[in-house]
Amino acid sequence: MANVHEYALTLGIDGTLIPVKAVVKLTQTYERAGGRNLLRMRSGRGVMQSRWEKIRSDIAATGWMPAPLAALDQTIPHILDCAAPRAVPIGTVVSERPDIPGVVRNGMYYYWPRLTGFITITENTDIRSASWGWNLHFEEQ
């Protein structure tokens, strides 16, 4: 069996790996972003028209922001190796591609996406409670 995913406990940006243990808490969410509209027929029935679909992801972490993130140029696309796996049913296009490492469990294919797109980073500081954090917003190109 091949290596499941060498980045499983890391977040990677442009090949620079940031261990998840470098932050106190890290969560990652995925959302579909797409060019789709709900159209109405003469009878009032709705029909979804879809043209394209991309992934939007948000990473929220507590603790100091890792130095590699502070140095990113946010005006150019970056490669994001995600920290959180995604699950798709076996037999879908993603599960059949040999270049996407993953593992099969309970009838699902779990993989760690590698996405190319634009990143926006914000820092959060609460002086009274002496807590720090950062958010990374990613939109696929």
DAKA-V929463 format. One line per field, one symbol per residue. psi: psi as a letter, one per 30 degrees, with the letter a starting at -180 (. if undefined). A space follows every 10 residues. Layout:
psi=???
//
This chain:
psi=klkejfgehl kkjhfjkjke fflekkkklk kkklikkjlk leffkkkkkk elklkkkkkk lllkkkefef gkjgflklkj jlekllklkk fleeffkffj kakkkhgljk ljkjlkakkk kkkkkjeegh klllkjkkkk .
//
